[in-house]
Amino acid sequence: MCHGLRFRRASTQRAAIECPSGYVCIYPEINFGGQPWVRRAADGNVKDLPSAIRDRGSSMRNNSDRTARVYEKRNRAGR
């Protein structure tokens, strides 16, 4: 038994890349980790996510005053 010593767990989690104001960001890792796909929130929509983030998005941040919807499948289908 050791008294008087404190051990700190090494932080292996990297700082999240911030999502700029007015943008929607989809991150490939949980808890907003990894290099996000960033898109300005504007009228209109993106039909399909680029292959770099498709089926890999784990976290999403909407840092705008607009509504952002992400669907599981094409043509606004799925959950």
C-alpha positions, 0 to 999 in steps of 0.5 A, spaced: 500 500 500 502 506 498 500 513 501 501 520 499 502 519 492 497 521 487 497 518 480 494 521 474 491 517 468 494 520 462 489 523 457 489 519 451 483 523 448 485 529 443 481 535 443 475 536 439 476 540 433 471 546 434 465 546 429 465 554 426 459 558 427 454 557 422 456 550 420 454 543 421 460 538 422 459 531 422 465 527 426 468 520 424 469 518 431 464 518 438 465 525 442 466 529 436 473 526 435 477 526 428 477 530 422 470 533 421 466 534 415 464 541 415 458 544 411 456 551 411 448 551 414 444 554 408 438 553 404 438 547 400 441 541 402 446 536 400 443 529 397 449 525 399 454 525 404 461 525 401 464 518 401 470 520 406 464 521 412 459 516 409 457 510 414 463 513 418 459 519 422 459 518 429 457 525 432 454 531 429 454 538 431 449 543 428 452 550 430 447 554 426 440 557 427 438 552 422 435 545 422 439 540 420 437 533 418 441 527 417 438 520 414 440 513 414 439 512 407 438 515 400 432 519 399 431 521 406 429 514 408 431 511 414 431 513 421 
